[in-house]
Amino acid sequence: MVLLAVILFILVTLIFVWGRPHLRRMKAQDDMFAARYVQRQQEVLALSVEDAYRQAELLLVNPQKFYCIPLAQPAENFDVLAPNLQALFSRFKTIEAVDTEYFLERELISPFGWDCEESPWRKHQFWQIGAGHEHSIILVKPHQEGVYDTDGTDDDLEEPSYPTIYHWLLMAASDFSL
């Protein structure tokens, strides 16, 4: 019995000693990822609409960054969308960032959360245009260029996450791997 207790004590001690450096490395990697994300977001948000547009257009034709399905034939325009969004969705059915969960989908364009009277989205008349990582939703307001990348909390609804869809595309295509 004593031998079993000693073996258990040694195992717990080894797990504790060996596990700690691994946890520190994981935290350091998380911190580096967050720092890279914030730095890239600041760079993207500092871009003018024209610069963001030019950079996004180059990425949209790069198959290592985006998988795009063009519209087979002209389709109805969504008058509720802002001009840059209308232009993008008049060209593409789907825009999917490679190796991420970010995508825009023409078929998703619809009022979001309007089926519930208490919904904060109903009050602001948000429209869904896509989805992001970890179940985030990509929303816009009628006739406005701002893009909301939200997890559904009210705090995310005050200001757009990105000034235009082009800024959002630049972030969606960014690589933060270590």
N, C-alpha and C positions, 0 to 999 in steps of 0.2 A: 504494500500500500504506500509506504514511504517512497519507494522507488518510482512508483507511478506519479506521485506528487512532484518529485524532483524532475522527472522527465517533462511533465506538464509545465512546470515553472521554467525550465530551459526553453521549451518550445515557445511559450508566450514571450519570454525575453527576446529570443531571436526574431520573432515576428515583429515585435515592437521596435527593435533596433534596426532591422533590415527594412521595415516598412516606412520608417520616418524619412529617410533620404528620398525614397520614391515619392512620398507625399509632397515633400519640398520641391522636387523637380516638377511635379504636376502643377503645383501652385505657381511656380516660376513660369511655366509654359502658358498657363492661363493668363497671368499678368502680361506676358509678352504679346499674346494674342490680343488682349484688350487694348494694349498700348498701340499696336499696329492698326487695329480697327479705328481707334479714335484719331490717330494721325491721318489715316487715309480719308476718314470722313471729313476732317477739317480741310484737307486738300481739295476734296470734291466740292464741298460747300463753298469754298472760296472761288470756284470757277464761275465765270460769266455764263449766261445761257448759251451764247454762241460757242464758247470753248467746250462746254459740256456736250453740246450737240455734235461738234466736230469729232470729239473723242469717242462718243457713244456710237456714231455712225461707223467709225473704223472698227470698233469692237463687234458691232452687229454682223459684219461680213467675215469675222474671224471665227472659223468653226471650233477653235480651241477655247473660245470664250462664250459663244452663244450658239444654240441650236435654234434656228428660226424656220418656221413654216410660213411661206408666203401665201397670200390669198390666191386661190386658183382663178377667181374672177372677181370683178368689182362687187362689193357688197354695200349694204346700207351703211350710211354714215351715222355715227352716234352724235346727234346734235347736242346732247347734254355734256359731252366732253369738251375740254379746252382744245384750242387749235393744234398744239403739239401732240396731244394724245390722239386726236382725230387723224393726224397725218401718219402716226405710227401704226394705228390699227387699220388704216386704209391700205397698208402694205403687208401687214403680217397677221396671220391667224393666231400664231403662238410664238412667243419669244421665251426661251428657256436658258438660263445661265448654266453652263456646263459645270458639272461636279458640285452643284449646290441645289438647294431646294427652291430657289427663286424662279418664278415664272410669271409671265403675263399671258392672258388667254382671252381672246376675243369673245369666246362663248360664255365667259364668266361675267362679262359686263352686264351688271344689273344693280338695281337698288339693293342696298345692304342694310339689313336689320329693320326694315320698314314693317315687318309683320308683327312687331311688338310695340305697344304704346309707350312703354317705359324705356325703350332702347335709346341710348344716347346717340346712336347713328341716325335714327329716324329724325331727331330734332335737327341734325345738321345735314340731312339728306345725302349721306355718303353713297357712293357707288363703288362696287368691288370691280377691280380690273386684274387681280392676280393674287399670288400668295408668296410668302417668304419663308425664311427658316424658322424652325421650331413653332410651326403653326401660326405664324404671323399672317396678317391679311393686308393686302395692298389695296388702299382705298383712295378715292379722289372725291372732291366736291364738284357739283355741276359748274361747268364753265370756268373752272379754276385750274391752274397749272400745278399747284402743290400736290405732292404725293405723300400719303400717310402710310407708314409701315408700322402697323399696330398689332399688339397682342390682345387687344380688346379692352384695355383699361381706359378710363376716362381721361387720364393724364395725356395719353397719346393723341387725343383729339383736339387739343388746344391749338397747336401749330403744326403745319406740315413737317414731316421728317426731312423732305427734300423739296427744293423750290420747283423742280421740273422732273419729268419722267427721265430725261437724259442724265440728270444727277443720280437718280435712283439706279439706272442701268449701269453707270460707272461703279457704284458700290456693289451691285449684284455680281459684277464680273471681277471684282477684286479678290485677290488670293491672300489670305492671312495665315497660310500654313507656315509652320516653323521649319 
